[in-house]
């Protein structure tokens, strides 16, 4: 797992997989990216 925070943009990125992103969905104030095989890591 990799966590980054950008103070200028006030964005936190939590990367739990290195799989290529296929699509994204918005869940309230959070944007969740999904790989092609449709796995969400919790």
mmJSON file of the N, C-alpha and C atoms, coordinates in Angstrom:
{"data_MODEL":{"atom_site":{
"group_PDB":["ATOM","ATOM","ATOM","ATOM","ATOM","ATOM","ATOM","ATOM","ATOM","ATOM","ATOM","ATOM","ATOM","ATOM","ATOM","ATOM","ATOM","ATOM","ATOM","ATOM","ATOM","ATOM","ATOM","ATOM","ATOM","ATOM","ATOM","ATOM","ATOM","ATOM","ATOM","ATOM","ATOM","ATOM","ATOM","ATOM","ATOM","ATOM","ATOM","ATOM","ATOM","ATOM","ATOM","ATOM","ATOM","ATOM","ATOM","ATOM","ATOM","ATOM","ATOM","ATOM","ATOM","ATOM","ATOM","ATOM","ATOM","ATOM","ATOM","ATOM","ATOM","ATOM","ATOM","ATOM","ATOM","ATOM","ATOM","ATOM","ATOM","ATOM","ATOM","ATOM","ATOM","ATOM","ATOM","ATOM","ATOM","ATOM","ATOM","ATOM","ATOM","ATOM","ATOM","ATOM","ATOM","ATOM","ATOM","ATOM","ATOM","ATOM","ATOM","ATOM","ATOM","ATOM","ATOM","ATOM","ATOM","ATOM","ATOM","ATOM","ATOM","ATOM","ATOM","ATOM","ATOM","ATOM","ATOM","ATOM","ATOM","ATOM","ATOM","ATOM","ATOM","ATOM","ATOM","ATOM","ATOM","ATOM","ATOM","ATOM","ATOM","ATOM","ATOM","ATOM","ATOM","ATOM"],
"id":[1,2,3,4,5,6,7,8,9,10,11,12,13,14,15,16,17,18,19,20,21,22,23,24,25,26,27,28,29,30,31,32,33,34,35,36,37,38,39,40,41,42,43,44,45,46,47,48,49,50,51,52,53,54,55,56,57,58,59,60,61,62,63,64,65,66,67,68,69,70,71,72,73,74,75,76,77,78,79,80,81,82,83,84,85,86,87,88,89,90,91,92,93,94,95,96,97,98,99,100,101,102,103,104,105,106,107,108,109,110,111,112,113,114,115,116,117,118,119,120,121,122,123,124,125,126],
"type_symbol":["N","C","C","N","C","C","N","C","C","N","C","C","N","C","C","N","C","C","N","C","C","N","C","C","N","C","C","N","C","C","N","C","C","N","C","C","N","C","C","N","C","C","N","C","C","N","C","C","N","C","C","N","C","C","N","C","C","N","C","C","N","C","C","N","C","C","N","C","C","N","C","C","N","C","C","N","C","C","N","C","C","N","C","C","N","C","C","N","C","C","N","C","C","N","C","C","N","C","C","N","C","C","N","C","C","N","C","C","N","C","C","N","C","C","N","C","C","N","C","C","N","C","C","N","C","C"],
"label_atom_id":["N","CA","C","N","CA","C","N","CA","C","N","CA","C","N","CA","C","N","CA","C","N","CA","C","N","CA","C","N","CA","C","N","CA","C","N","CA","C","N","CA","C","N","CA","C","N","CA","C","N","CA","C","N","CA","C","N","CA","C","N","CA","C","N","CA","C","N","CA","C","N","CA","C","N","CA","C","N","CA","C","N","CA","C","N","CA","C","N","CA","C","N","CA","C","N","CA","C","N","CA","C","N","CA","C","N","CA","C","N","CA","C","N","CA","C","N","CA","C","N","CA","C","N","CA","C","N","CA","C","N","CA","C","N","CA","C","N","CA","C","N","CA","C","N","CA","C"],
"label_alt_id":[null,null,null,null,null,null,null,null,null,null,null,null,null,null,null,null,null,null,null,null,null,null,null,null,null,null,null,null,null,null,null,null,null,null,null,null,null,null,null,null,null,null,null,null,null,null,null,null,null,null,null,null,null,null,null,null,null,null,null,null,null,null,null,null,null,null,null,null,null,null,null,null,null,null,null,null,null,null,null,null,null,null,null,null,null,null,null,null,null,null,null,null,null,null,null,null,null,null,null,null,null,null,null,null,null,null,null,null,null,null,null,null,null,null,null,null,null,null,null,null,null,null,null,null,null,null],
"label_comp_id":["UNK","UNK","UNK","UNK","UNK","UNK","UNK","UNK","UNK","UNK","UNK","UNK","UNK","UNK","UNK","UNK","UNK","UNK","UNK","UNK","UNK","UNK","UNK","UNK","UNK","UNK","UNK","UNK","UNK","UNK","UNK","UNK","UNK","UNK","UNK","UNK","UNK","UNK","UNK","UNK","UNK","UNK","UNK","UNK","UNK","UNK","UNK","UNK","UNK","UNK","UNK","UNK","UNK","UNK","UNK","UNK","UNK","UNK","UNK","UNK","UNK","UNK","UNK","UNK","UNK","UNK","UNK","UNK","UNK","UNK","UNK","UNK","UNK","UNK","UNK","UNK","UNK","UNK","UNK","UNK","UNK","UNK","UNK","UNK","UNK","UNK","UNK","UNK","UNK","UNK","UNK","UNK","UNK","UNK","UNK","UNK","UNK","UNK","UNK","UNK","UNK","UNK","UNK","UNK","UNK","UNK","UNK","UNK","UNK","UNK","UNK","UNK","UNK","UNK","UNK","UNK","UNK","UNK","UNK","UNK","UNK","UNK","UNK","UNK","UNK","UNK"],
"label_asym_id":["A","A","A","A","A","A","A","A","A","A","A","A","A","A","A","A","A","A","A","A","A","A","A","A","A","A","A","A","A","A","A","A","A","A","A","A","A","A","A","A","A","A","A","A","A","A","A","A","A","A","A","A","A","A","A","A","A","A","A","A","A","A","A","A","A","A","A","A","A","A","A","A","A","A","A","A","A","A","A","A","A","A","A","A","A","A","A","A","A","A","A","A","A","A","A","A","A","A","A","A","A","A","A","A","A","A","A","A","A","A","A","A","A","A","A","A","A","A","A","A","A","A","A","A","A","A"],
"label_entity_id":["1","1","1","1","1","1","1","1","1","1","1","1","1","1","1","1","1","1","1","1","1","1","1","1","1","1","1","1","1","1","1","1","1","1","1","1","1","1","1","1","1","1","1","1","1","1","1","1","1","1","1","1","1","1","1","1","1","1","1","1","1","1","1","1","1","1","1","1","1","1","1","1","1","1","1","1","1","1","1","1","1","1","1","1","1","1","1","1","1","1","1","1","1","1","1","1","1","1","1","1","1","1","1","1","1","1","1","1","1","1","1","1","1","1","1","1","1","1","1","1","1","1","1","1","1","1"],
"label_seq_id":[1,1,1,2,2,2,3,3,3,4,4,4,5,5,5,6,6,6,7,7,7,8,8,8,9,9,9,10,10,10,11,11,11,12,12,12,13,13,13,14,14,14,15,15,15,16,16,16,17,17,17,18,18,18,19,19,19,20,20,20,21,21,21,22,22,22,23,23,23,24,24,24,25,25,25,26,26,26,27,27,27,28,28,28,29,29,29,30,30,30,31,31,31,32,32,32,33,33,33,34,34,34,35,35,35,36,36,36,37,37,37,38,38,38,39,39,39,40,40,40,41,41,41,42,42,42],
"pdbx_PDB_ins_code":[null,null,null,null,null,null,null,null,null,null,null,null,null,null,null,null,null,null,null,null,null,null,null,null,null,null,null,null,null,null,null,null,null,null,null,null,null,null,null,null,null,null,null,null,null,null,null,null,null,null,null,null,null,null,null,null,null,null,null,null,null,null,null,null,null,null,null,null,null,null,null,null,null,null,null,null,null,null,null,null,null,null,null,null,null,null,null,null,null,null,null,null,null,null,null,null,null,null,null,null,null,null,null,null,null,null,null,null,null,null,null,null,null,null,null,null,null,null,null,null,null,null,null,null,null,null],
"Cartn_x":[0.846,0.0,0.895,0.432,1.187,0.231,0.638,-0.187,0.593,-0.03,0.574,-0.436,0.059,-0.8,-0.201,-1.021,-0.605,-1.224,-0.402,-0.904,-1.486,-0.868,-1.35,-2.767,-3.037,-4.344,-5.285,-4.756,-5.521,-6.152,-5.275,-5.701,-4.87,-5.548,-4.854,-5.07,-3.994,-4.04,-3.617,-4.506,-4.195,-4.203,-3.037,-2.886,-2.738,-3.693,-3.65,-3.285,-3.214,-2.871,-2.136,-1.31,-0.616,-1.278,-2.466,-3.193,-3.578,-3.704,-4.079,-5.538,-5.81,-7.153,-7.989,-9.203,-10.118,-11.214,-11.756,-12.793,-12.837,-13.593,-13.705,-15.168,-15.491,-16.824,-16.673,-17.618,-17.606,-18.494,-17.949,-18.69,-18.649,-19.579,-19.556,-18.347,-17.529,-16.353,-15.133,-15.323,-14.216,-14.395,-13.291,-13.303,-12.554,-13.228,-12.66,-12.353,-11.106,-10.697,-10.717,-11.18,-11.301,-10.481,-9.883,-9.22,-10.265,-9.846,-10.773,-11.488,-10.849,-11.471,-12.437,-12.729,-13.759,-13.562,-12.376,-12.082,-11.931,-12.639,-12.479,-11.756,-10.643,-9.892,-10.352,-10.733,-11.203,-10.218],
"Cartn_y":[-1.166,0.0,1.234,2.257,3.496,4.671,5.607,6.765,8.035,8.95,10.249,11.352,12.515,13.677,14.884,15.581,16.791,17.982,18.759,19.9,20.994,21.241,22.285,22.008,20.785,20.415,19.839,19.59,18.987,17.662,16.802,15.496,14.399,13.351,12.184,11.025,10.359,9.208,7.978,6.988,5.718,4.651,4.123,3.128,1.757,0.863,-0.473,-1.553,-1.17,-2.118,-1.381,-2.095,-1.497,-1.877,-2.457,-2.827,-1.575,-1.703,-0.586,-0.202,1.091,1.594,1.512,0.958,0.836,1.905,2.168,3.175,3.68,4.74,5.329,5.604,5.558,5.904,6.857,7.779,8.736,8.194,8.159,7.706,8.83,9.771,10.957,11.803,12.163,12.991,12.186,10.888,9.995,9.498,9.436,8.841,7.515,6.439,5.098,4.612,4.175,3.652,2.126,1.521,0.066,-0.481,-1.671,-2.34,-3.054,-3.618,-4.3,-5.471,-6.152,-7.341,-7.004,-5.713,-5.25,-5.704,-5.465,-5.802,-4.496,-4.386,-3.259,-3.739,-3.121,-3.494,-2.631,-3.245,-2.502,-2.668],
"Cartn_z":[0.0,0.0,0.0,-0.708,-0.837,-0.574,0.283,0.613,0.326,-0.429,-0.748,-0.455,-0.047,0.181,-0.523,-1.301,-2.011,-1.291,-0.552,0.226,-0.664,-1.806,-2.708,-3.189,-3.567,-4.11,-3.057,-1.838,-0.739,-1.178,-1.725,-2.229,-1.568,-1.084,-0.549,-1.511,-1.877,-2.766,-1.97,-1.921,-1.259,-2.347,-2.643,-3.705,-3.062,-3.338,-2.745,-3.764,-5.033,-6.086,-7.197,-7.904,-9.042,-10.364,-10.298,-11.517,-12.293,-13.6,-14.455,-14.193,-14.11,-13.843,-15.114,-14.974,-16.105,-16.047,-14.862,-14.72,-13.272,-13.04,-11.701,-11.385,-10.095,-9.615,-8.438,-8.328,-7.229,-6.109,-4.894,-3.712,-2.688,-2.786,-1.925,-2.278,-1.282,-1.559,-2.034,-2.272,-2.633,-4.061,-4.811,-6.152,-6.055,-6.443,-6.356,-7.769,-7.994,-9.297,-9.25,-10.328,-10.4,-11.571,-11.396,-12.517,-13.371,-14.499,-15.4,-14.75,-13.815,-13.232,-12.091,-11.868,-10.952,-9.512,-8.965,-7.566,-6.798,-5.674,-4.781,-3.544,-3.206,-2.024,-0.86,0.244,1.423,2.559],
"occupancy":[1.0,1.0,1.0,1.0,1.0,1.0,1.0,1.0,1.0,1.0,1.0,1.0,1.0,1.0,1.0,1.0,1.0,1.0,1.0,1.0,1.0,1.0,1.0,1.0,1.0,1.0,1.0,1.0,1.0,1.0,1.0,1.0,1.0,1.0,1.0,1.0,1.0,1.0,1.0,1.0,1.0,1.0,1.0,1.0,1.0,1.0,1.0,1.0,1.0,1.0,1.0,1.0,1.0,1.0,1.0,1.0,1.0,1.0,1.0,1.0,1.0,1.0,1.0,1.0,1.0,1.0,1.0,1.0,1.0,1.0,1.0,1.0,1.0,1.0,1.0,1.0,1.0,1.0,1.0,1.0,1.0,1.0,1.0,1.0,1.0,1.0,1.0,1.0,1.0,1.0,1.0,1.0,1.0,1.0,1.0,1.0,1.0,1.0,1.0,1.0,1.0,1.0,1.0,1.0,1.0,1.0,1.0,1.0,1.0,1.0,1.0,1.0,1.0,1.0,1.0,1.0,1.0,1.0,1.0,1.0,1.0,1.0,1.0,1.0,1.0,1.0],
"B_iso_or_equiv":[0.0,0.0,0.0,0.0,0.0,0.0,0.0,0.0,0.0,0.0,0.0,0.0,0.0,0.0,0.0,0.0,0.0,0.0,0.0,0.0,0.0,0.0,0.0,0.0,0.0,0.0,0.0,0.0,0.0,0.0,0.0,0.0,0.0,0.0,0.0,0.0,0.0,0.0,0.0,0.0,0.0,0.0,0.0,0.0,0.0,0.0,0.0,0.0,0.0,0.0,0.0,0.0,0.0,0.0,0.0,0.0,0.0,0.0,0.0,0.0,0.0,0.0,0.0,0.0,0.0,0.0,0.0,0.0,0.0,0.0,0.0,0.0,0.0,0.0,0.0,0.0,0.0,0.0,0.0,0.0,0.0,0.0,0.0,0.0,0.0,0.0,0.0,0.0,0.0,0.0,0.0,0.0,0.0,0.0,0.0,0.0,0.0,0.0,0.0,0.0,0.0,0.0,0.0,0.0,0.0,0.0,0.0,0.0,0.0,0.0,0.0,0.0,0.0,0.0,0.0,0.0,0.0,0.0,0.0,0.0,0.0,0.0,0.0,0.0,0.0,0.0],
"pdbx_formal_charge":[null,null,null,null,null,null,null,null,null,null,null,null,null,null,null,null,null,null,null,null,null,null,null,null,null,null,null,null,null,null,null,null,null,null,null,null,null,null,null,null,null,null,null,null,null,null,null,null,null,null,null,null,null,null,null,null,null,null,null,null,null,null,null,null,null,null,null,null,null,null,null,null,null,null,null,null,null,null,null,null,null,null,null,null,null,null,null,null,null,null,null,null,null,null,null,null,null,null,null,null,null,null,null,null,null,null,null,null,null,null,null,null,null,null,null,null,null,null,null,null,null,null,null,null,null,null],
"auth_seq_id":[1,1,1,2,2,2,3,3,3,4,4,4,5,5,5,6,6,6,7,7,7,8,8,8,9,9,9,10,10,10,11,11,11,12,12,12,13,13,13,14,14,14,15,15,15,16,16,16,17,17,17,18,18,18,19,19,19,20,20,20,21,21,21,22,22,22,23,23,23,24,24,24,25,25,25,26,26,26,27,27,27,28,28,28,29,29,29,30,30,30,31,31,31,32,32,32,33,33,33,34,34,34,35,35,35,36,36,36,37,37,37,38,38,38,39,39,39,40,40,40,41,41,41,42,42,42],
"auth_comp_id":["UNK","UNK","UNK","UNK","UNK","UNK","UNK","UNK","UNK","UNK","UNK","UNK","UNK","UNK","UNK","UNK","UNK","UNK","UNK","UNK","UNK","UNK","UNK","UNK","UNK","UNK","UNK","UNK","UNK","UNK","UNK","UNK","UNK","UNK","UNK","UNK","UNK","UNK","UNK","UNK","UNK","UNK","UNK","UNK","UNK","UNK","UNK","UNK","UNK","UNK","UNK","UNK","UNK","UNK","UNK","UNK","UNK","UNK","UNK","UNK","UNK","UNK","UNK","UNK","UNK","UNK","UNK","UNK","UNK","UNK","UNK","UNK","UNK","UNK","UNK","UNK","UNK","UNK","UNK","UNK","UNK","UNK","UNK","UNK","UNK","UNK","UNK","UNK","UNK","UNK","UNK","UNK","UNK","UNK","UNK","UNK","UNK","UNK","UNK","UNK","UNK","UNK","UNK","UNK","UNK","UNK","UNK","UNK","UNK","UNK","UNK","UNK","UNK","UNK","UNK","UNK","UNK","UNK","UNK","UNK","UNK","UNK","UNK","UNK","UNK","UNK"],
"auth_asym_id":["A","A","A","A","A","A","A","A","A","A","A","A","A","A","A","A","A","A","A","A","A","A","A","A","A","A","A","A","A","A","A","A","A","A","A","A","A","A","A","A","A","A","A","A","A","A","A","A","A","A","A","A","A","A","A","A","A","A","A","A","A","A","A","A","A","A","A","A","A","A","A","A","A","A","A","A","A","A","A","A","A","A","A","A","A","A","A","A","A","A","A","A","A","A","A","A","A","A","A","A","A","A","A","A","A","A","A","A","A","A","A","A","A","A","A","A","A","A","A","A","A","A","A","A","A","A"],
"auth_atom_id":["N","CA","C","N","CA","C","N","CA","C","N","CA","C","N","CA","C","N","CA","C","N","CA","C","N","CA","C","N","CA","C","N","CA","C","N","CA","C","N","CA","C","N","CA","C","N","CA","C","N","CA","C","N","CA","C","N","CA","C","N","CA","C","N","CA","C","N","CA","C","N","CA","C","N","CA","C","N","CA","C","N","CA","C","N","CA","C","N","CA","C","N","CA","C","N","CA","C","N","CA","C","N","CA","C","N","CA","C","N","CA","C","N","CA","C","N","CA","C","N","CA","C","N","CA","C","N","CA","C","N","CA","C","N","CA","C","N","CA","C","N","CA","C","N","CA","C"],
"pdbx_PDB_model_num":[1,1,1,1,1,1,1,1,1,1,1,1,1,1,1,1,1,1,1,1,1,1,1,1,1,1,1,1,1,1,1,1,1,1,1,1,1,1,1,1,1,1,1,1,1,1,1,1,1,1,1,1,1,1,1,1,1,1,1,1,1,1,1,1,1,1,1,1,1,1,1,1,1,1,1,1,1,1,1,1,1,1,1,1,1,1,1,1,1,1,1,1,1,1,1,1,1,1,1,1,1,1,1,1,1,1,1,1,1,1,1,1,1,1,1,1,1,1,1,1,1,1,1,1,1,1]
}}}
